[in-house]
Amino acid sequence: MVGWTHHDAGDRIMLRLESVQSSEAARKHDPDLFRFAMTKQQAAILGNYLVRLSGQPPIVPKKRGWFRRRFG
């Protein structure tokens, strides 16, 4: 995989992956394109799976401070 982008489509996400089969294809900047439409829940499950697979710790939201809790 050499690149990816995503687009929010309301209740779905369009994921676009770019991949090359060889270094020659990479030099020509001629990637194969794959597009996936998935629900946001499917995207979250995929994201959590990839984070676990990578060995990275999951992102845990920080607690909001008293100022944010009071004033939004």
Predicted model as a PDB file, atoms N, CA, C, CB and O in Angstrom, pLDDT in the B-factor column:
MODEL        1                                                                  
ATOM      1  N   MET A   1       0.853  -1.165   0.000  1.00 84.00           N  
ATOM      2  CA  MET A   1       0.000   0.000   0.000  1.00 84.00           C  
ATOM      3  C   MET A   1       0.902   1.233   0.000  1.00 84.00           C  
ATOM      4  CB  MET A   1      -0.972  -0.005   1.225  1.00 84.00           C  
ATOM      5  O   MET A   1       1.851   1.330   0.778  1.00 84.00           O  
ATOM      6  N   VAL A   2       0.588   2.156  -0.878  1.00 87.00           N  
ATOM      7  CA  VAL A   2       1.392   3.367  -0.980  1.00 87.00           C  
ATOM      8  C   VAL A   2       0.607   4.628  -0.616  1.00 87.00           C  
ATOM      9  CB  VAL A   2       1.941   3.497  -2.379  1.00 87.00           C  
ATOM     10  O   VAL A   2       1.181   5.713  -0.533  1.00 87.00           O  
ATOM     11  N   GLY A   3      -0.693   4.489  -0.401  1.00 91.00           N  
ATOM     12  CA  GLY A   3      -1.478   5.656  -0.015  1.00 91.00           C  
ATOM     13  C   GLY A   3      -2.921   5.300   0.229  1.00 91.00           C  
ATOM     14  O   GLY A   3      -3.402   4.244  -0.182  1.00 91.00           O  
ATOM     15  N   TRP A   4      -3.607   6.209   0.912  1.00 92.00           N  
ATOM     16  CA  TRP A   4      -5.023   6.012   1.156  1.00 92.00           C  
ATOM     17  C   TRP A   4      -5.671   7.346   1.451  1.00 92.00           C  
ATOM     18  CB  TRP A   4      -5.253   5.027   2.311  1.00 92.00           C  
ATOM     19  O   TRP A   4      -5.023   8.281   1.923  1.00 92.00           O  
ATOM     20  N   THR A   5      -6.950   7.421   1.169  1.00 94.00           N  
ATOM     21  CA  THR A   5      -7.761   8.590   1.515  1.00 94.00           C  
ATOM     22  C   THR A   5      -9.131   8.089   1.938  1.00 94.00           C  
ATOM     23  CB  THR A   5      -7.870   9.601   0.313  1.00 94.00           C  
ATOM     24  O   THR A   5      -9.482   6.930   1.715  1.00 94.00           O  
ATOM     25  N   HIS A   6      -9.889   8.967   2.543  1.00 93.00           N  
ATOM     26  CA  HIS A   6     -11.254   8.607   2.918  1.00 93.00           C  
ATOM     27  C   HIS A   6     -12.148   9.822   2.737  1.00 93.00           C  
ATOM     28  CB  HIS A   6     -11.319   8.084   4.383  1.00 93.00           C  
ATOM     29  O   HIS A   6     -11.693  10.966   2.765  1.00 93.00           O  
ATOM     30  N   HIS A   7     -13.429   9.544   2.552  1.00 93.00           N  
ATOM     31  CA  HIS A   7     -14.426  10.600   2.411  1.00 93.00           C  
ATOM     32  C   HIS A   7     -15.637  10.236   3.253  1.00 93.00           C  
ATOM     33  CB  HIS A   7     -14.827  10.807   0.920  1.00 93.00           C  
ATOM     34  O   HIS A   7     -16.126   9.108   3.205  1.00 93.00           O  
ATOM     35  N   ASP A   8     -16.109  11.195   4.017  1.00 94.00           N  
ATOM     36  CA  ASP A   8     -17.311  11.004   4.819  1.00 94.00           C  
ATOM     37  C   ASP A   8     -18.509  11.094   3.885  1.00 94.00           C  
ATOM     38  CB  ASP A   8     -17.409  12.061   5.975  1.00 94.00           C  
ATOM     39  O   ASP A   8     -18.655  12.072   3.151  1.00 94.00           O  
ATOM     40  N   ALA A   9     -19.358  10.087   3.909  1.00 91.00           N  
ATOM     41  CA  ALA A   9     -20.541  10.047   3.038  1.00 91.00           C  
ATOM     42  C   ALA A   9     -21.792   9.865   3.889  1.00 91.00           C  
ATOM     43  CB  ALA A   9     -20.424   8.902   1.988  1.00 91.00           C  
ATOM     44  O   ALA A   9     -22.573   8.938   3.672  1.00 91.00           O  
ATOM     45  N   GLY A  10     -21.973  10.746   4.845  1.00 91.00           N  
ATOM     46  CA  GLY A  10     -23.137  10.644   5.716  1.00 91.00           C  
ATOM     47  C   GLY A  10     -22.972   9.533   6.727  1.00 91.00           C  
ATOM     48  O   GLY A  10     -22.117   9.620   7.609  1.00 91.00           O  
ATOM     49  N   ASP A  11     -23.781   8.486   6.614  1.00 91.00           N  
ATOM     50  CA  ASP A  11     -23.677   7.359   7.550  1.00 91.00           C  
ATOM     51  C   ASP A  11     -22.676   6.306   7.087  1.00 91.00           C  
ATOM     52  CB  ASP A  11     -25.037   6.713   7.738  1.00 91.00           C  
ATOM     53  O   ASP A  11     -22.535   5.260   7.720  1.00 91.00           O  
ATOM     54  N   ARG A  12     -21.984   6.581   5.988  1.00 95.00           N  
ATOM     55  CA  ARG A  12     -20.976   5.655   5.453  1.00 95.00           C  
ATOM     56  C   ARG A  12     -19.650   6.379   5.245  1.00 95.00           C  
ATOM     57  CB  ARG A  12     -21.457   5.029   4.121  1.00 95.00           C  
ATOM     58  O   ARG A  12     -19.567   7.606   5.292  1.00 95.00           O  
ATOM     59  N   ILE A  13     -18.620   5.570   5.013  1.00 96.00           N  
ATOM     60  CA  ILE A  13     -17.287   6.094   4.705  1.00 96.00           C  
ATOM     61  C   ILE A  13     -16.813   5.430   3.427  1.00 96.00           C  
ATOM     62  CB  ILE A  13     -16.278   5.842   5.881  1.00 96.00           C  
ATOM     63  O   ILE A  13     -16.936   4.216   3.267  1.00 96.00           O  
ATOM     64  N   MET A  14     -16.269   6.229   2.515  1.00 96.00           N  
ATOM     65  CA  MET A  14     -15.659   5.705   1.295  1.00 96.00           C  
ATOM     66  C   MET A  14     -14.141   5.694   1.526  1.00 96.00           C  
ATOM     67  CB  MET A  14     -16.056   6.574   0.016  1.00 96.00           C  
ATOM     68  O   MET A  14     -13.523   6.742   1.713  1.00 96.00           O  
ATOM     69  N   LEU A  15     -13.562   4.510   1.509  1.00 95.00           N  
ATOM     70  CA  LEU A  15     -12.133   4.337   1.726  1.00 95.00           C  
ATOM     71  C   LEU A  15     -11.481   4.001   0.392  1.00 95.00           C  
ATOM     72  CB  LEU A  15     -11.851   3.226   2.786  1.00 95.00           C  
ATOM     73  O   LEU A  15     -11.930   3.094  -0.309  1.00 95.00           O  
ATOM     74  N   ARG A  16     -10.418   4.733   0.036  1.00 95.00           N  
ATOM     75  CA  ARG A  16      -9.714   4.532  -1.239  1.00 95.00           C  
ATOM     76  C   ARG A  16      -8.271   4.158  -0.928  1.00 95.00           C  
ATOM     77  CB  ARG A  16      -9.780   5.819  -2.148  1.00 95.00           C  
ATOM     78  O   ARG A  16      -7.535   4.943  -0.330  1.00 95.00           O  
ATOM     79  N   LEU A  17      -7.867   2.951  -1.338  1.00 94.00           N  
ATOM     80  CA  LEU A  17      -6.514   2.460  -1.102  1.00 94.00           C  
ATOM     81  C   LEU A  17      -5.738   2.442  -2.408  1.00 94.00           C  
ATOM     82  CB  LEU A  17      -6.541   1.054  -0.470  1.00 94.00           C  
ATOM     83  O   LEU A  17      -6.285   2.110  -3.460  1.00 94.00           O  
ATOM     84  N   GLU A  18      -4.461   2.800  -2.337  1.00 93.00           N  
ATOM     85  CA  GLU A  18      -3.564   2.760  -3.490  1.00 93.00           C  
ATOM     86  C   GLU A  18      -2.467   1.750  -3.206  1.00 93.00           C  
ATOM     87  CB  GLU A  18      -2.962   4.168  -3.797  1.00 93.00           C  
ATOM     88  O   GLU A  18      -1.858   1.761  -2.136  1.00 93.00           O  
ATOM     89  N   SER A  19      -2.223   0.880  -4.171  1.00 92.00           N  
ATOM     90  CA  SER A  19      -1.230  -0.174  -3.996  1.00 92.00           C  
ATOM     91  C   SER A  19      -0.464  -0.360  -5.296  1.00 92.00           C  
ATOM     92  CB  SER A  19      -1.897  -1.502  -3.557  1.00 92.00           C  
ATOM     93  O   SER A  19      -0.983  -0.085  -6.378  1.00 92.00           O  
ATOM     94  N   VAL A  20       0.784  -0.833  -5.183  1.00 90.00           N  
ATOM     95  CA  VAL A  20       1.577  -1.160  -6.371  1.00 90.00           C  
ATOM     96  C   VAL A  20       2.080  -2.590  -6.248  1.00 90.00           C  
ATOM     97  CB  VAL A  20       2.768  -0.168  -6.548  1.00 90.00           C  
ATOM     98  O   VAL A  20       2.328  -3.081  -5.147  1.00 90.00           O  
ATOM     99  N   GLN A  21       2.228  -3.248  -7.384  1.00 88.00           N  
ATOM    100  CA  GLN A  21       2.691  -4.629  -7.407  1.00 88.00           C  
ATOM    101  C   GLN A  21       4.211  -4.737  -7.509  1.00 88.00           C  
ATOM    102  CB  GLN A  21       2.052  -5.364  -8.559  1.00 88.00           C  
ATOM    103  O   GLN A  21       4.789  -5.762  -7.147  1.00 88.00           O  
ATOM    104  N   SER A  22       4.864  -3.670  -8.008  1.00 86.00           N  
ATOM    105  CA  SER A  22       6.317  -3.736  -8.202  1.00 86.00           C  
ATOM    106  C   SER A  22       6.924  -2.349  -8.021  1.00 86.00           C  
ATOM    107  CB  SER A  22       6.665  -4.301  -9.607  1.00 86.00           C  
ATOM    108  O   SER A  22       6.222  -1.338  -8.025  1.00 86.00           O  
ATOM    109  N   SER A  23       8.227  -2.327  -7.866  1.00 84.00           N  
ATOM    110  CA  SER A  23       8.920  -1.040  -7.741  1.00 84.00           C  
ATOM    111  C   SER A  23       8.842  -0.247  -9.043  1.00 84.00           C  
ATOM    112  CB  SER A  23      10.390  -1.259  -7.344  1.00 84.00           C  
ATOM    113  O   SER A  23       8.881   0.984  -9.026  1.00 84.00           O  
ATOM    114  N   GLU A  24       8.732  -0.954 -10.175  1.00 82.00           N  
ATOM    115  CA  GLU A  24       8.586  -0.255 -11.460  1.00 82.00           C  
ATOM    116  C   GLU A  24       7.262   0.496 -11.521  1.00 82.00           C  
ATOM    117  CB  GLU A  24       8.682  -1.251 -12.631  1.00 82.00           C  
ATOM    118  O   GLU A  24       7.215   1.632 -11.994  1.00 82.00           O  
ATOM    119  N   ALA A  25       6.198  -0.122 -11.052  1.00 76.00           N  
ATOM    120  CA  ALA A  25       4.896   0.546 -11.014  1.00 76.00           C  
ATOM    121  C   ALA A  25       4.940   1.754 -10.074  1.00 76.00           C  
ATOM    122  CB  ALA A  25       3.794  -0.442 -10.568  1.00 76.00           C  
ATOM    123  O   ALA A  25       4.293   2.771 -10.325  1.00 76.00           O  
ATOM    124  N   ALA A  26       5.705   1.629  -8.997  1.00 78.00           N  
ATOM    125  CA  ALA A  26       5.845   2.758  -8.069  1.00 78.00           C  
ATOM    126  C   ALA A  26       6.591   3.906  -8.740  1.00 78.00           C  
ATOM    127  CB  ALA A  26       6.585   2.321  -6.782  1.00 78.00           C  
ATOM    128  O   ALA A  26       6.226   5.069  -8.571  1.00 78.00           O  
ATOM    129  N   ARG A  27       7.630   3.584  -9.498  1.00 83.00           N  
ATOM    130  CA  ARG A  27       8.384   4.638 -10.200  1.00 83.00           C  
ATOM    131  C   ARG A  27       7.525   5.335 -11.244  1.00 83.00           C  
ATOM    132  CB  ARG A  27       9.634   4.050 -10.868  1.00 83.00           C  
ATOM    133  O   ARG A  27       7.678   6.535 -11.469  1.00 83.00           O  
ATOM    134  N   LYS A  28       6.619   4.595 -11.887  1.00 85.00           N  
ATOM    135  CA  LYS A  28       5.742   5.181 -12.896  1.00 85.00           C  
ATOM    136  C   LYS A  28       4.560   5.931 -12.285  1.00 85.00           C  
ATOM    137  CB  LYS A  28       5.233   4.101 -13.820  1.00 85.00           C  
ATOM    138  O   LYS A  28       3.776   6.554 -13.000  1.00 85.00           O  
ATOM    139  N   HIS A  29       4.436   5.865 -10.939  1.00 82.00           N  
ATOM    140  CA  HIS A  29       3.300   6.483 -10.247  1.00 82.00           C  
ATOM    141  C   HIS A  29       1.976   5.973 -10.832  1.00 82.00           C  
ATOM    142  CB  HIS A  29       3.375   8.030 -10.351  1.00 82.00           C  
ATOM    143  O   HIS A  29       1.063   6.745 -11.125  1.00 82.00           O  
ATOM    144  N   ASP A  30       1.908   4.650 -10.991  1.00 81.00           N  
ATOM    145  CA  ASP A  30       0.728   4.008 -11.566  1.00 81.00           C  
ATOM    146  C   ASP A  30       0.159   2.983 -10.578  1.00 81.00           C  
ATOM    147  CB  ASP A  30       1.079   3.327 -12.917  1.00 81.00           C  
ATOM    148  O   ASP A  30       0.291   1.778 -10.790  1.00 81.00           O  
ATOM    149  N   PRO A  31      -0.472   3.458  -9.503  1.00 87.00           N  
ATOM    150  CA  PRO A  31      -0.968   2.507  -8.500  1.00 87.00           C  
ATOM    151  C   PRO A  31      -2.292   1.868  -8.912  1.00 87.00           C  
ATOM    152  CB  PRO A  31      -1.135   3.205  -7.158  1.00 87.00           C  
ATOM    153  O   PRO A  31      -3.055   2.427  -9.701  1.00 87.00           O  
ATOM    154  N   ASP A  32      -2.541   0.695  -8.362  1.00 91.00           N  
ATOM    155  CA  ASP A  32      -3.857   0.066  -8.464  1.00 91.00           C  
ATOM    156  C   ASP A  32      -4.739   0.735  -7.413  1.00 91.00           C  
ATOM    157  CB  ASP A  32      -3.782  -1.512  -8.254  1.00 91.00           C  
ATOM    158  O   ASP A  32      -4.288   0.997  -6.297  1.00 91.00           O  
ATOM    159  N   LEU A  33      -5.983   1.008  -7.763  1.00 93.00           N  
ATOM    160  CA  LEU A  33      -6.902   1.679  -6.844  1.00 93.00           C  
ATOM    161  C   LEU A  33      -7.987   0.698  -6.399  1.00 93.00           C  
ATOM    162  CB  LEU A  33      -7.538   2.933  -7.511  1.00 93.00           C  
ATOM    163  O   LEU A  33      -8.527  -0.065  -7.200  1.00 93.00           O  
ATOM    164  N   PHE A  34      -8.285   0.738  -5.117  1.00 95.00           N  
ATOM    165  CA  PHE A  34      -9.345  -0.081  -4.547  1.00 95.00           C  
ATOM    166  C   PHE A  34     -10.248   0.843  -3.735  1.00 95.00           C  
ATOM    167  CB  PHE A  34      -8.764  -1.249  -3.662  1.00 95.00           C  
ATOM    168  O   PHE A  34      -9.763   1.634  -2.925  1.00 95.00           O  
ATOM    169  N   ARG A  35     -11.537   0.744  -3.946  1.00 95.00           N  
ATOM    170  CA  ARG A  35     -12.489   1.579  -3.218  1.00 95.00           C  
ATOM    171  C   ARG A  35     -13.425   0.690  -2.416  1.00 95.00           C  
ATOM    172  CB  ARG A  35     -13.291   2.486  -4.187  1.00 95.00           C  
ATOM    173  O   ARG A  35     -13.931  -0.317  -2.912  1.00 95.00           O  
ATOM    174  N   PHE A  36     -13.644   1.080  -1.169  1.00 94.00           N  
ATOM    175  CA  PHE A  36     -14.530   0.339  -0.272  1.00 94.00           C  
ATOM    176  C   PHE A  36     -15.526   1.309   0.343  1.00 94.00           C  
ATOM    177  CB  PHE A  36     -13.721  -0.404   0.837  1.00 94.00           C  
ATOM    178  O   PHE A  36     -15.144   2.377   0.823  1.00 94.00           O  
ATOM    179  N   ALA A  37     -16.785   0.946   0.331  1.00 96.00           N  
ATOM    180  CA  ALA A  37     -17.811   1.700   1.044  1.00 96.00           C  
ATOM    181  C   ALA A  37     -18.192   0.875   2.261  1.00 96.00           C  
ATOM    182  CB  ALA A  37     -19.066   2.006   0.130  1.00 96.00           C  
ATOM    183  O   ALA A  37     -18.499  -0.311   2.144  1.00 96.00           O  
ATOM    184  N   MET A  38     -18.171   1.499   3.419  1.00 96.00           N  
ATOM    185  CA  MET A  38     -18.505   0.782   4.641  1.00 96.00           C  
ATOM    186  C   MET A  38     -19.231   1.704   5.603  1.00 96.00           C  
ATOM    187  CB  MET A  38     -17.244   0.207   5.299  1.00 96.00           C  
ATOM    188  O   MET A  38     -19.130   2.928   5.519  1.00 96.00           O  
ATOM    189  N   THR A  39     -19.962   1.092   6.514  1.00 96.00           N  
ATOM    190  CA  THR A  39     -20.622   1.900   7.536  1.00 96.00           C  
ATOM    191  C   THR A  39     -19.548   2.432   8.483  1.00 96.00           C  
ATOM    192  CB  THR A  39     -21.708   1.068   8.314  1.00 96.00           C  
ATOM    193  O   THR A  39     -18.424   1.930   8.516  1.00 96.00           O  
ATOM    194  N   LYS A  40     -19.913   3.447   9.244  1.00 95.00           N  
ATOM    195  CA  LYS A  40     -18.953   3.994  10.202  1.00 95.00           C  
ATOM    196  C   LYS A  40     -18.624   2.978  11.287  1.00 95.00           C  
ATOM    197  CB  LYS A  40     -19.499   5.276  10.832  1.00 95.00           C  
ATOM    198  O   LYS A  40     -17.514   2.981  11.818  1.00 95.00           O  
ATOM    199  N   GLN A  41     -19.573   2.111  11.623  1.00 94.00           N  
ATOM    200  CA  GLN A  41     -19.299   1.063  12.603  1.00 94.00           C  
ATOM    201  C   GLN A  41     -18.268   0.073  12.045  1.00 94.00           C  
ATOM    202  CB  GLN A  41     -20.607   0.325  12.989  1.00 94.00           C  
ATOM    203  O   GLN A  41     -17.355  -0.340  12.760  1.00 94.00           O  
ATOM    204  N   GLN A  42     -18.413  -0.302  10.781  1.00 95.00           N  
ATOM    205  CA  GLN A  42     -17.429  -1.200  10.164  1.00 95.00           C  
ATOM    206  C   GLN A  42     -16.057  -0.537  10.131  1.00 95.00           C  
ATOM    207  CB  GLN A  42     -17.868  -1.594   8.732  1.00 95.00           C  
ATOM    208  O   GLN A  42     -15.046  -1.195  10.373  1.00 95.00           O  
ATOM    209  N   ALA A  43     -16.015   0.759   9.834  1.00 93.00           N  
ATOM    210  CA  ALA A  43     -14.742   1.479   9.794  1.00 93.00           C  
ATOM    211  C   ALA A  43     -14.093   1.500  11.176  1.00 93.00           C  
ATOM    212  CB  ALA A  43     -14.950   2.916   9.281  1.00 93.00           C  
ATOM    213  O   ALA A  43     -12.877   1.348  11.291  1.00 93.00           O  
ATOM    214  N   ALA A  44     -14.897   1.688  12.226  1.00 91.00           N  
ATOM    215  CA  ALA A  44     -14.366   1.696  13.594  1.00 91.00           C  
ATOM    216  C   ALA A  44     -13.804   0.323  13.964  1.00 91.00           C  
ATOM    217  CB  ALA A  44     -15.463   2.109  14.598  1.00 91.00           C  
ATOM    218  O   ALA A  44     -12.743   0.234  14.581  1.00 91.00           O  
ATOM    219  N   ILE A  45     -14.505  -0.738  13.594  1.00 93.00           N  
ATOM    220  CA  ILE A  45     -14.027  -2.092  13.880  1.00 93.00           C  
ATOM    221  C   ILE A  45     -12.716  -2.353  13.148  1.00 93.00           C  
ATOM    222  CB  ILE A  45     -15.084  -3.142  13.476  1.00 93.00           C  
ATOM    223  O   ILE A  45     -11.781  -2.905  13.728  1.00 93.00           O  
ATOM    224  N   LEU A  46     -12.640  -1.959  11.877  1.00 93.00           N  
ATOM    225  CA  LEU A  46     -11.409  -2.124  11.104  1.00 93.00           C  
ATOM    226  C   LEU A  46     -10.272  -1.323  11.726  1.00 93.00           C  
ATOM    227  CB  LEU A  46     -11.625  -1.692   9.645  1.00 93.00           C  
ATOM    228  O   LEU A  46      -9.156  -1.825  11.856  1.00 93.00           O  
ATOM    229  N   GLY A  47     -10.552  -0.077  12.112  1.00 91.00           N  
ATOM    230  CA  GLY A  47      -9.523   0.763  12.727  1.00 91.00           C  
ATOM    231  C   GLY A  47      -9.000   0.164  14.023  1.00 91.00           C  
ATOM    232  O   GLY A  47      -7.790   0.132  14.248  1.00 91.00           O  
ATOM    233  N   ASN A  48      -9.907  -0.314  14.883  1.00 91.00           N  
ATOM    234  CA  ASN A  48      -9.485  -0.940  16.140  1.00 91.00           C  
ATOM    235  C   ASN A  48      -8.651  -2.185  15.882  1.00 91.00           C  
ATOM    236  CB  ASN A  48     -10.703  -1.298  16.996  1.00 91.00           C  
ATOM    237  O   ASN A  48      -7.666  -2.431  16.578  1.00 91.00           O  
ATOM    238  N   TYR A  49      -9.038  -2.965  14.891  1.00 93.00           N  
ATOM    239  CA  TYR A  49      -8.280  -4.164  14.543  1.00 93.00           C  
ATOM    240  C   TYR A  49      -6.862  -3.798  14.088  1.00 93.00           C  
ATOM    241  CB  TYR A  49      -9.009  -4.956  13.439  1.00 93.00           C  
ATOM    242  O   TYR A  49      -5.891  -4.428  14.507  1.00 93.00           O  
ATOM    243  N   LEU A  50      -6.748  -2.784  13.235  1.00 92.00           N  
ATOM    244  CA  LEU A  50      -5.426  -2.390  12.733  1.00 92.00           C  
ATOM    245  C   LEU A  50      -4.546  -1.825  13.841  1.00 92.00           C  
ATOM    246  CB  LEU A  50      -5.572  -1.361  11.615  1.00 92.00           C  
ATOM    247  O   LEU A  50      -3.337  -2.056  13.846  1.00 92.00           O  
ATOM    248  N   VAL A  51      -5.135  -1.091  14.775  1.00 92.00           N  
ATOM    249  CA  VAL A  51      -4.360  -0.570  15.907  1.00 92.00           C  
ATOM    250  C   VAL A  51      -3.825  -1.734  16.736  1.00 92.00           C  
ATOM    251  CB  VAL A  51      -5.229   0.378  16.790  1.00 92.00           C  
ATOM    252  O   VAL A  51      -2.644  -1.748  17.083  1.00 92.00           O  
ATOM    253  N   ARG A  52      -4.674  -2.709  17.057  1.00 92.00           N  
ATOM    254  CA  ARG A  52      -4.232  -3.870  17.826  1.00 92.00           C  
ATOM    255  C   ARG A  52      -3.156  -4.646  17.072  1.00 92.00           C  
ATOM    256  CB  ARG A  52      -5.421  -4.787  18.143  1.00 92.00           C  
ATOM    257  O   ARG A  52      -2.163  -5.071  17.663  1.00 92.00           O  
ATOM    258  N   LEU A  53      -3.353  -4.831  15.770  1.00 94.00           N  
ATOM    259  CA  LEU A  53      -2.405  -5.576  14.952  1.00 94.00           C  
ATOM    260  C   LEU A  53      -1.039  -4.897  14.919  1.00 94.00           C  
ATOM    261  CB  LEU A  53      -2.942  -5.734  13.537  1.00 94.00           C  
ATOM    262  O   LEU A  53      -0.011  -5.573  14.881  1.00 94.00           O  
ATOM    263  N   SER A  54      -1.022  -3.578  14.933  1.00 94.00           N  
ATOM    264  CA  SER A  54       0.234  -2.832  14.861  1.00 94.00           C  
ATOM    265  C   SER A  54       1.009  -2.860  16.174  1.00 94.00           C  
ATOM    266  CB  SER A  54      -0.041  -1.400  14.468  1.00 94.00           C  
ATOM    267  O   SER A  54       2.196  -2.535  16.204  1.00 94.00           O  
ATOM    268  N   GLY A  55       0.336  -3.250  17.264  1.00 93.00           N  
ATOM    269  CA  GLY A  55       1.013  -3.268  18.555  1.00 93.00           C  
ATOM    270  C   GLY A  55       0.998  -1.925  19.262  1.00 93.00           C  
ATOM    271  O   GLY A  55       1.568  -1.786  20.345  1.00 93.00           O  
ATOM    272  N   GLN A  56       0.357  -0.942  18.667  1.00 89.00           N  
ATOM    273  CA  GLN A  56       0.263   0.372  19.282  1.00 89.00           C  
ATOM    274  C   GLN A  56      -0.801   0.353  20.372  1.00 89.00           C  
ATOM    275  CB  GLN A  56      -0.056   1.450  18.226  1.00 89.00           C  
ATOM    276  O   GLN A  56      -1.770  -0.402  20.284  1.00 89.00           O  
ATOM    277  N   PRO A  57      -0.626   1.180  21.396  1.00 88.00           N  
ATOM    278  CA  PRO A  57      -1.675   1.238  22.418  1.00 88.00           C  
ATOM    279  C   PRO A  57      -2.901   1.951  21.860  1.00 88.00           C  
ATOM    280  CB  PRO A  57      -1.165   1.958  23.694  1.00 88.00           C  
ATOM    281  O   PRO A  57      -2.773   2.870  21.051  1.00 88.00           O  
ATOM    282  N   PRO A  58      -4.095   1.528  22.292  1.00 82.00           N  
ATOM    283  CA  PRO A  58      -5.305   2.216  21.812  1.00 82.00           C  
ATOM    284  C   PRO A  58      -5.350   3.653  22.320  1.00 82.00           C  
ATOM    285  CB  PRO A  58      -6.572   1.459  22.260  1.00 82.00           C  
ATOM    286  O   PRO A  58      -4.822   3.968  23.386  1.00 82.00           O  
ATOM    287  N   ILE A  59      -5.978   4.502  21.550  1.00 81.00           N  
ATOM    288  CA  ILE A  59      -6.115   5.903  21.936  1.00 81.00           C  
ATOM    289  C   ILE A  59      -7.260   6.008  22.933  1.00 81.00           C  
ATOM    290  CB  ILE A  59      -6.364   6.821  20.690  1.00 81.00           C  
ATOM    291  O   ILE A  59      -8.391   5.616  22.645  1.00 81.00           O  
ATOM    292  N   VAL A  60      -6.951   6.536  24.096  1.00 81.00           N  
ATOM    293  CA  VAL A  60      -7.956   6.706  25.140  1.00 81.00           C  
ATOM    294  C   VAL A  60      -8.203   8.202  25.301  1.00 81.00           C  
ATOM    295  CB  VAL A  60      -7.499   6.050  26.496  1.00 81.00           C  
ATOM    296  O   VAL A  60      -7.268   8.951  25.586  1.00 81.00           O  
ATOM    297  N   PRO A  61      -9.441   8.649  25.124  1.00 79.00           N  
ATOM    298  CA  PRO A  61      -9.707  10.081  25.267  1.00 79.00           C  
ATOM    299  C   PRO A  61      -9.362  10.562  26.670  1.00 79.00           C  
ATOM    300  CB  PRO A  61     -11.176  10.388  24.952  1.00 79.00           C  
ATOM    301  O   PRO A  61      -9.634   9.883  27.661  1.00 79.00           O  
ATOM    302  N   LYS A  62      -8.757  11.748  26.736  1.00 82.00           N  
ATOM    303  CA  LYS A  62      -8.428  12.337  28.037  1.00 82.00           C  
ATOM    304  C   LYS A  62      -9.691  12.870  28.684  1.00 82.00           C  
ATOM    305  CB  LYS A  62      -7.376  13.467  27.891  1.00 82.00           C  
ATOM    306  O   LYS A  62     -10.646  13.250  28.007  1.00 82.00           O  
ATOM    307  N   LYS A  63      -9.677  12.889  30.008  1.00 84.00           N  
ATOM    308  CA  LYS A  63     -10.805  13.469  30.718  1.00 84.00           C  
ATOM    309  C   LYS A  63     -10.806  14.967  30.480  1.00 84.00           C  
ATOM    310  CB  LYS A  63     -10.745  13.146  32.235  1.00 84.00           C  
ATOM    311  O   LYS A  63      -9.757  15.609  30.423  1.00 84.00           O  
ATOM    312  N   ARG A  64     -12.003  15.508  30.344  1.00 82.00           N  
ATOM    313  CA  ARG A  64     -12.111  16.948  30.149  1.00 82.00           C  
ATOM    314  C   ARG A  64     -11.873  17.657  31.480  1.00 82.00           C  
ATOM    315  CB  ARG A  64     -13.498  17.326  29.564  1.00 82.00           C  
ATOM    316  O   ARG A  64     -12.331  17.205  32.529  1.00 82.00           O  
ATOM    317  N   GLY A  65     -11.166  18.749  31.419  1.00 85.00           N  
ATOM    318  CA  GLY A  65     -10.894  19.538  32.621  1.00 85.00           C  
ATOM    319  C   GLY A  65     -12.155  20.226  33.121  1.00 85.00           C  
ATOM    320  O   GLY A  65     -13.183  20.227  32.444  1.00 85.00           O  
ATOM    321  N   TRP A  66     -12.068  20.808  34.305  1.00 83.00           N  
ATOM    322  CA  TRP A  66     -13.252  21.432  34.897  1.00 83.00           C  
ATOM    323  C   TRP A  66     -13.781  22.565  34.043  1.00 83.00           C  
ATOM    324  CB  TRP A  66     -12.936  21.947  36.285  1.00 83.00           C  
ATOM    325  O   TRP A  66     -14.993  22.778  33.984  1.00 83.00           O  
ATOM    326  N   PHE A  67     -12.889  23.306  33.371  1.00 85.00           N  
ATOM    327  CA  PHE A  67     -13.329  24.428  32.534  1.00 85.00           C  
ATOM    328  C   PHE A  67     -14.162  23.927  31.370  1.00 85.00           C  
ATOM    329  CB  PHE A  67     -12.124  25.229  32.016  1.00 85.00           C  
ATOM    330  O   PHE A  67     -15.227  24.477  31.092  1.00 85.00           O  
ATOM    331  N   ARG A  68     -13.698  22.896  30.687  1.00 81.00           N  
ATOM    332  CA  ARG A  68     -14.444  22.322  29.545  1.00 81.00           C  
ATOM    333  C   ARG A  68     -15.767  21.695  29.994  1.00 81.00           C  
ATOM    334  CB  ARG A  68     -13.586  21.259  28.823  1.00 81.00           C  
ATOM    335  O   ARG A  68     -16.783  21.818  29.310  1.00 81.00           O  
ATOM    336  N   ARG A  69     -15.745  21.020  31.151  1.00 80.00           N  
ATOM    337  CA  ARG A  69     -16.982  20.422  31.655  1.00 80.00           C  
ATOM    338  C   ARG A  69     -18.034  21.511  31.951  1.00 80.00           C  
ATOM    339  CB  ARG A  69     -16.692  19.590  32.933  1.00 80.00           C  
ATOM    340  O   ARG A  69     -19.226  21.318  31.716  1.00 80.00           O  
ATOM    341  N   ARG A  70     -17.572  22.632  32.460  1.00 84.00           N  
ATOM    342  CA  ARG A  70     -18.501  23.683  32.857  1.00 84.00           C  
ATOM    343  C   ARG A  70     -18.953  24.538  31.670  1.00 84.00           C  
ATOM    344  CB  ARG A  70     -17.859  24.565  33.910  1.00 84.00           C  
ATOM    345  O   ARG A  70     -20.125  24.899  31.567  1.00 84.00           O  
ATOM    346  N   PHE A  71     -18.008  24.858  30.773  1.00 86.00           N  
ATOM    347  CA  PHE A  71     -18.315  25.798  29.689  1.00 86.00           C  
ATOM    348  C   PHE A  71     -18.363  25.147  28.304  1.00 86.00           C  
ATOM    349  CB  PHE A  71     -17.291  26.900  29.679  1.00 86.00           C  
ATOM    350  O   PHE A  71     -18.516  25.840  27.298  1.00 86.00           O  
ATOM    351  N   GLY A  72     -18.237  23.838  28.250  1.00 71.00           N  
ATOM    352  CA  GLY A  72     -18.417  23.119  27.005  1.00 71.00           C  
ATOM    353  C   GLY A  72     -17.237  23.129  26.140  1.00 71.00           C  
ATOM    354  O   GLY A  72     -17.264  22.553  25.053  1.00 71.00           O  
TER     355      GLY A  72                                                      
ENDMDL                                                                          
END                                                                             
